[in-house]
Amino acid sequence: MNTEFIFADRNLSLIRYPEKHQHVSLQAWDSADELLIDHVESLLNDNVVSTDTAKSQLMIFNDDFGALGCWFEHLNPLWVSDSYISRRSLLENLARNAISAETSVTETAPVNTMTSVDSLTFSPQAAPAIVVLKVPRALALLEQQLIDLKRYISADTQVIAGGKAKAITKSVLALFEKYIGPTTTSLAKKKSRLVFSRPDLTLPSYPSPYPTRWECKGTTGAKMTLDNEANVFSRQSLDIGARIMMKHMTVSSNDTVVDVGCGNGVLGINALTLAPDCKVIFTDESYMALESARLNVLTNHPDKIDQCTFIATNCLEGLLNEPNTPAVTKVLCNPPFHQQNVITDHIAWQMFTDSRDLLVRGGHLVVVGNRHLDYHIKLKKLFGGVDILSNDKKFVIFSVAKQ
């Protein structure tokens, strides 16, 4: 992995967390980061925004691996993300470059971090001078962030977004026009471009359409009502993998179940329906996913909330590193195969290896995935044997036991 970010006569050492699982060809910044840095620096150098004004009045959204946070640490930015992995990358990179960080927005520190869930109700004491956004993969998350910004930006706030040119679509620009104001773009450079949106305070304020709510049926036929915050995977409907998994789920009352990469928590909630006395640990790297899962337990099984734990972590690291983790007997896994905009299998591989390390002897990992991903090869290598619970033309459900 290329870790040396050399730009504008500065040199930063930057990694993508977790460093040991990243492909050698990947790096922690992209050309959109460079365009954003260059533009904000020009605003400061040309005194369009003074350094004194920008200090503690810079907000950064969706910084993939902390490149922007590290670069602008001298401005004490407020750094907002829905990703635990992005936040860990930021903290690792601040440490690599001998910069400390705080996690509370009430403290003055080089970089103050905030989750996307906390940002839903956040109101700063003063309007930000500069808002920098990386255009996220999910347009719903962008829409929610623009709705939030509308509450507290001023007419003088500089709103600048960046992303790959192919990601700056008409739909993206329409969201900026609807919620912020007149919007233009830069020319594409190195396959990225910037978006400039001038706040128009006369625009109407719209209520957020999130969380979205829909219903589905679980293994027993019982109805589940599910709320989905803006950045939850398969936010608008039950994804096919989860639907197939639920048809073949079995859970006992003495099980401790982990719903890894839980999303809205549908598999863990289905486990509570199947075995009301079981314990469920929901893990995800998305703070909005965990909040959705928590709300959905309260909606569907309010009396079971004390049997549930919600942990923001990378795969199962947070459980493996916790000395008081209970004995886990079953892991339910519907692995993602992309990180940010990169297709990768390292997340699935880590989920499988973490599950092997976490499960008690005789415990089971149940995995659903697309046939073409060949998960059975990895699972057989790790566990020794693989059972196929179900398969069709597109999906396969595997079960493996820890020997």
Order of alpha helices (4+ residues) and beta strands (2+ residues): beta-beta-alpha-alpha-beta-alpha-beta-alpha-beta-alpha-beta-alpha-beta-alpha-beta-beta-beta-beta-alpha-beta-alpha-beta-alpha-beta-alpha-beta-beta-beta-alpha-beta-alpha-beta-beta
